[in-house]
Amino acid sequence: MRAPSESARKGVVALLAATLVAAAPSRASAQSLPAPQRSEAWQTVSTVSMIVGVSTQLLMPRVYYSDTEVTVGWKARWHASVLTSTMTLMALAFVSEYGIKPEIGSFRPGCGTSNPGVPGCTTFGMPSTHTYAAFAALGHGTAVFLVDSFKWSEGRVHAGAVVGDVALPLIAAALTYAGRVAGSPSQEHGDQALVGAGVGLGMGLLAGGFYSLLQKPECNYGAGIICW
């Protein structure tokens, strides 16, 4: 029996090589991450909760105990100047979303280098903008409550201030965090949501503290309930 010729052997090797090259793209394609199918319900929960938390700081009046020669008792005043601190926090949220997050480049769940730009992977997750905004509202409200209660009201605490400045923002922040990490795949990884929450809480405490210390709860001029 004659041995295969040299040209036949080369032909077999070339055929095998061509087969491997043809199969390689299909294997690489199989390793690509699929487009995430995130829960729209949890997305809605986190977004609505975030909006509720932020709204509490825009709509909640400054509640304080007036102990002057004219009147004694609890008062509530709405200050337009609260826009200074709240809009500063919102501006920082935009800086984080469009400036810091792309630089960090932390992929959201189900996303990676193999599927950038597909639906659900067009943005990064670190730090979470949703949890930042919700916990910034909690920090802001907590700071305002503490200053108004223990500085301007001399240690008197009003139940309405507890509910509006602390309880509602706390519930909204908790629901926002839950909405970001629930589901499979979730909106964001736990550490992404946690970093956003921590940064937001700290910035909210600073902004709310400075605002409530510099702006007295009483209107500077007149006896109206809205202070400009």
VMD Tcl script that draws the C-alpha trace (Angstrom):
set ca {
  {0.00 0.00 0.00}
  {1.49 3.33 -1.05}
  {2.00 6.11 1.57}
  {0.13 9.39 1.01}
  {2.05 11.80 -1.13}
  {3.46 15.04 0.26}
  {0.89 17.10 -1.65}
  {-1.96 15.04 -0.20}
  {-0.71 15.58 3.33}
  {-0.48 19.32 2.72}
  {-4.02 19.30 1.37}
  {-5.36 17.60 4.50}
  {-3.54 20.08 6.78}
  {-4.91 23.04 4.79}
  {-8.44 21.63 5.00}
  {-8.19 21.23 8.79}
  {-6.83 24.75 9.19}
  {-9.65 26.20 7.10}
  {-12.19 24.29 9.18}
  {-10.76 25.67 12.44}
  {-10.73 29.23 11.12}
  {-14.34 28.92 9.96}
  {-15.42 27.58 13.36}
  {-13.60 30.22 15.40}
  {-16.07 33.12 14.84}
  {-19.03 30.99 15.90}
  {-17.32 30.08 19.16}
  {-16.40 33.70 19.87}
  {-19.96 34.75 19.09}
  {-21.31 32.19 21.53}
  {-19.25 33.79 24.29}
  {-20.77 37.26 23.74}
  {-22.99 38.49 26.57}
  {-26.71 38.72 25.71}
  {-28.57 41.99 25.90}
  {-29.94 42.41 29.45}
  {-33.68 42.10 29.99}
  {-34.10 44.18 33.13}
  {-37.27 44.42 35.19}
  {-39.29 47.45 34.14}
  {-41.28 47.20 37.38}
  {-38.19 47.61 39.56}
  {-36.93 50.37 37.30}
  {-40.22 52.21 37.85}
  {-40.09 51.64 41.61}
  {-36.59 53.08 41.88}
  {-37.37 56.10 39.70}
  {-40.67 56.98 41.40}
  {-39.14 56.54 44.86}
  {-36.22 58.77 43.95}
  {-38.60 61.49 42.71}
  {-40.67 61.24 45.91}
  {-37.56 61.58 48.06}
  {-36.31 64.64 46.18}
  {-39.80 66.19 46.21}
  {-39.99 66.05 50.00}
  {-37.11 68.51 50.20}
  {-38.67 70.85 47.67}
  {-42.15 70.83 49.24}
  {-41.48 70.36 52.97}
  {-41.70 73.60 55.02}
  {-39.29 74.54 57.77}
  {-41.06 73.59 61.01}
  {-39.85 75.34 64.16}
  {-40.98 76.51 67.59}
  {-41.28 80.27 67.84}
  {-40.59 81.65 71.31}
  {-40.71 85.40 70.81}
  {-42.47 88.27 72.53}
  {-45.13 88.31 69.81}
  {-46.17 84.67 69.40}
  {-45.31 81.39 71.05}
  {-45.78 78.01 69.38}
  {-45.07 75.98 66.29}
  {-44.77 77.62 62.88}
  {-44.13 76.42 59.33}
  {-42.44 78.48 56.62}
  {-41.73 77.62 53.00}
  {-38.38 79.03 51.84}
  {-37.53 79.56 48.17}
  {-33.89 79.57 49.26}
  {-34.04 75.78 49.67}
  {-33.49 75.68 45.91}
  {-29.89 76.70 46.56}
  {-28.99 73.50 48.39}
  {-31.30 71.12 46.53}
  {-30.29 72.32 43.07}
  {-26.64 72.05 44.07}
  {-27.22 68.41 44.93}
  {-29.02 67.83 41.63}
  {-26.22 69.52 39.70}
  {-23.76 67.13 41.33}
  {-25.98 64.24 40.22}
  {-25.62 65.38 36.59}
  {-21.86 65.72 37.01}
  {-21.73 62.17 38.32}
  {-23.95 60.76 35.57}
  {-22.25 62.40 32.60}
  {-18.75 63.08 33.90}
  {-17.66 60.70 36.64}
  {-19.43 57.45 35.68}
  {-17.99 57.29 32.13}
  {-14.52 57.84 33.57}
  {-14.90 55.02 36.10}
  {-16.43 52.72 33.48}
  {-18.05 50.24 35.88}
  {-20.33 47.95 33.85}
  {-23.90 47.33 34.96}
  {-25.10 43.73 35.54}
  {-25.16 41.70 32.33}
  {-22.90 44.16 30.52}
  {-19.27 43.90 29.54}
  {-16.71 44.63 26.88}
  {-18.47 42.28 24.44}
  {-21.82 44.11 24.31}
  {-21.36 47.86 24.86}
  {-24.12 50.00 23.47}
  {-26.84 47.33 23.45}
  {-30.14 48.18 25.21}
  {-29.54 48.18 28.96}
  {-25.78 48.67 28.58}
  {-25.60 52.21 27.24}
  {-24.66 53.68 30.65}
  {-22.37 52.69 33.50}
  {-23.37 51.97 37.08}
  {-20.76 53.42 39.47}
  {-21.89 55.41 41.39}
  {-25.64 54.94 41.10}
  {-27.34 58.23 40.25}
  {-30.69 57.00 41.56}
  {-29.41 56.08 45.01}
  {-27.26 59.22 45.09}
  {-30.30 61.47 44.58}
  {-32.55 59.57 46.98}
  {-30.02 59.41 49.79}
  {-28.96 63.03 49.21}
  {-32.59 63.97 49.90}
  {-32.49 61.87 53.08}
  {-29.28 63.53 54.23}
  {-30.60 66.99 53.43}
  {-33.86 66.43 55.29}
  {-32.12 64.90 58.28}
  {-29.75 67.86 58.59}
  {-32.57 70.39 58.31}
  {-34.59 68.50 60.92}
  {-31.70 68.37 63.39}
  {-30.79 72.05 63.02}
  {-34.40 73.27 63.15}
  {-35.19 71.08 66.17}
  {-32.10 71.53 68.30}
  {-30.88 74.98 67.31}
  {-33.84 77.06 66.22}
  {-36.44 75.24 68.37}
  {-34.16 74.72 71.39}
  {-34.57 70.95 71.51}
  {-38.29 70.78 70.74}
  {-39.26 68.12 68.19}
  {-42.35 68.28 65.99}
  {-43.89 65.06 64.67}
  {-44.60 66.64 61.28}
  {-40.95 67.49 60.85}
  {-39.96 63.92 61.70}
  {-42.34 62.55 59.06}
  {-41.59 65.07 56.30}
  {-37.86 65.55 56.78}
  {-36.76 62.08 57.89}
  {-39.36 59.30 57.63}
  {-40.61 59.88 54.07}
  {-37.11 60.42 52.60}
  {-35.90 57.32 54.46}
  {-38.67 55.14 53.01}
  {-38.09 56.60 49.55}
  {-34.34 55.98 49.80}
  {-34.83 52.38 50.93}
  {-37.24 51.66 48.06}
  {-34.88 53.32 45.59}
  {-31.99 51.13 46.73}
  {-34.16 48.01 46.59}
  {-35.31 48.89 43.08}
  {-31.74 49.23 41.85}
  {-30.45 45.88 43.18}
  {-33.56 43.70 42.76}
  {-34.28 41.55 39.73}
  {-32.06 39.37 37.55}
  {-30.19 41.06 36.08}
  {-30.63 43.98 38.45}
  {-30.41 47.62 37.44}
  {-27.05 47.95 39.20}
  {-24.64 45.89 41.25}
  {-24.92 46.21 45.02}
  {-21.62 48.06 45.38}
  {-22.61 50.54 42.66}
  {-25.86 51.36 44.47}
  {-24.11 51.46 47.84}
  {-21.43 53.91 46.71}
  {-24.10 56.20 45.26}
  {-26.06 56.02 48.51}
  {-23.02 56.79 50.67}
  {-21.88 59.74 48.58}
  {-25.42 61.10 48.36}
  {-26.04 60.83 52.10}
  {-22.81 62.65 52.91}
  {-23.38 65.43 50.39}
  {-26.99 65.80 51.53}
  {-25.97 66.21 55.16}
  {-23.42 68.87 54.23}
  {-25.78 70.80 51.94}
  {-28.75 70.60 54.32}
  {-26.62 71.51 57.31}
  {-25.13 74.62 55.73}
  {-28.49 75.71 54.36}
  {-30.42 75.36 57.64}
  {-27.67 77.00 59.69}
  {-27.36 80.01 57.38}
  {-31.08 80.41 56.67}
  {-33.27 80.94 59.73}
  {-36.65 79.18 59.53}
  {-38.50 82.45 60.18}
  {-39.04 84.82 57.27}
  {-36.71 87.78 57.49}
  {-39.36 90.26 56.39}
  {-43.10 90.25 56.93}
  {-45.34 87.64 58.47}
  {-46.05 85.49 55.40}
  {-45.62 81.74 55.29}
  {-43.63 81.86 52.04}
  {-40.17 83.35 52.31}
  {-38.45 84.76 49.25}
}
mol new
graphics top color blue
foreach p $ca { graphics top sphere $p radius 0.5 }
foreach p [lrange $ca 0 end-1] q [lrange $ca 1 end] { graphics top cylinder $p $q radius 0.2 }
display resetview
